[in-house]
Amino acid sequence: MHPLDTLKTKVQSGGQNFVSLVKELPTLGARAMYAGCVPAIVGAAASHGVRTGTYEFSRQFIGTVTPDCPDALNQSISSGLGTALGTALRIPCEVLKQRVQAGRDINAKAALVSATKGKGL
């Protein structure tokens, strides 16, 4: 699905319309269609790992500290914590991916440098 995401990002960045971009596909090549894959993969793996780990740890911790806490409430709190921390990792990686896909930067490292230069980490 990454090539479709790349097309969507290129269209949304205002560079071209969808029809002209599709006509240009044969000249773009596979490398351009998979631009931004590294931050996408790293971001997905890290955020899902953090989300799952936080959920499991929180669920066990809350169950130990407050054994009378209803299971549904425990799971809801744990899920919220996991999602919040996972998202905190995922969004910066998504920004890097989109900057590379849109052609603003040549790779994830350059995207990190240019994104943090003006606005900070």
C-alpha positions as CSV (number, residue, x, y, z in Angstrom):
1,M,0.0,0.0,0.0
2,H,3.0,2.3,0.4
3,P,3.1,3.3,-3.3
4,L,-0.6,4.4,-3.1
5,D,0.2,6.4,0.1
6,T,3.1,8.0,-1.8
7,L,0.8,9.0,-4.7
8,K,-1.7,10.4,-2.2
9,T,1.0,12.4,-0.4
10,K,2.3,13.8,-3.6
11,V,-1.1,15.0,-4.7
12,Q,-1.9,16.5,-1.3
13,S,1.4,18.3,-1.2
14,G,0.2,20.3,-4.2
15,G,2.8,19.3,-6.6
16,Q,0.6,17.6,-9.2
17,N,-2.9,16.3,-9.7
18,F,-3.6,12.6,-9.6
19,V,-4.1,12.1,-13.3
20,S,-0.8,13.7,-14.3
21,L,1.0,11.8,-11.6
22,V,-0.4,8.4,-12.8
23,K,0.7,9.2,-16.3
24,E,4.2,9.9,-15.0
25,L,4.4,6.6,-13.1
26,P,6.6,4.8,-15.7
27,T,9.3,7.5,-15.5
28,L,9.2,7.7,-11.7
29,G,10.3,4.2,-11.0
30,A,10.0,2.0,-7.9
31,R,12.5,4.0,-5.8
32,A,10.3,7.1,-6.0
33,M,7.2,5.1,-5.2
34,Y,8.8,3.6,-2.0
35,A,10.2,6.9,-0.8
36,G,9.8,7.2,2.9
37,C,9.6,3.5,3.6
38,V,12.3,3.5,6.3
39,P,10.6,6.0,8.7
40,A,7.2,4.3,8.0
41,I,8.6,0.8,9.0
42,V,10.6,2.1,12.0
43,G,7.6,4.2,13.2
44,A,5.1,1.3,12.8
45,A,7.3,-1.2,14.6
46,A,8.3,1.1,17.4
47,S,4.8,2.5,18.0
48,H,3.1,-0.9,18.0
49,G,5.8,-2.3,20.4
50,V,5.5,0.6,22.8
51,R,1.7,0.5,22.6
52,T,1.5,-3.2,23.3
53,G,4.2,-3.1,26.0
54,T,2.6,-0.2,27.8
55,Y,-0.9,-1.8,27.6
56,E,0.4,-5.1,29.1
57,F,2.5,-3.4,31.8
58,S,-0.3,-1.0,32.8
59,R,-2.9,-3.7,32.9
60,Q,-0.8,-5.8,35.2
61,F,0.2,-2.8,37.3
62,I,-3.3,-1.5,37.8
63,G,-4.5,-5.0,38.6
64,T,-1.9,-5.4,41.3
65,V,-2.2,-1.9,42.8
66,T,-6.0,-1.8,42.7
67,P,-7.3,-5.4,42.6
68,D,-10.9,-4.2,43.0
69,C,-10.7,-2.1,39.7
70,P,-13.2,-3.5,37.2
71,D,-11.5,-5.3,34.4
72,A,-13.2,-3.1,31.7
73,L,-11.9,0.0,33.4
74,N,-8.4,-1.5,33.8
75,Q,-8.3,-2.4,30.1
76,S,-9.6,1.1,29.1
77,I,-7.0,3.0,31.1
78,S,-4.2,0.7,29.9
79,S,-5.3,0.9,26.3
80,G,-5.5,4.7,26.5
81,L,-2.0,4.9,28.0
82,G,-0.6,2.5,25.4
83,T,-2.2,4.4,22.5
84,A,-1.0,7.8,23.8
85,L,2.6,6.6,24.1
86,G,2.5,4.7,20.8
87,T,1.1,7.7,19.0
88,A,3.8,9.9,20.5
89,L,6.4,7.8,18.6
90,R,4.3,7.3,15.4
91,I,3.6,10.9,14.6
92,P,7.2,12.1,14.2
93,C,8.0,9.1,12.0
94,E,4.9,9.9,9.9
95,V,6.1,13.5,9.4
96,L,9.5,12.3,8.2
97,K,7.8,9.8,5.9
98,Q,5.6,12.5,4.3
99,R,8.5,14.9,3.9
100,V,10.4,12.3,1.9
101,Q,7.4,11.2,-0.1
102,A,6.5,14.7,-1.1
103,G,10.1,15.3,-2.3
104,R,10.9,18.0,0.3
105,D,13.8,15.9,1.6
106,I,15.9,13.2,0.0
107,N,15.9,10.7,2.9
108,A,14.8,10.3,6.5
109,K,18.0,11.8,7.9
110,A,17.6,14.9,5.8
111,A,14.0,15.2,6.7
112,L,14.8,15.0,10.4
113,V,17.5,17.7,10.1
114,S,15.2,20.1,8.1
115,A,12.1,19.4,10.3
116,T,14.0,20.1,13.5
117,K,16.0,23.0,12.2
118,G,13.3,25.6,12.4
119,K,10.9,24.2,14.9
120,G,13.1,22.0,17.2
121,L,12.7,18.4,18.1
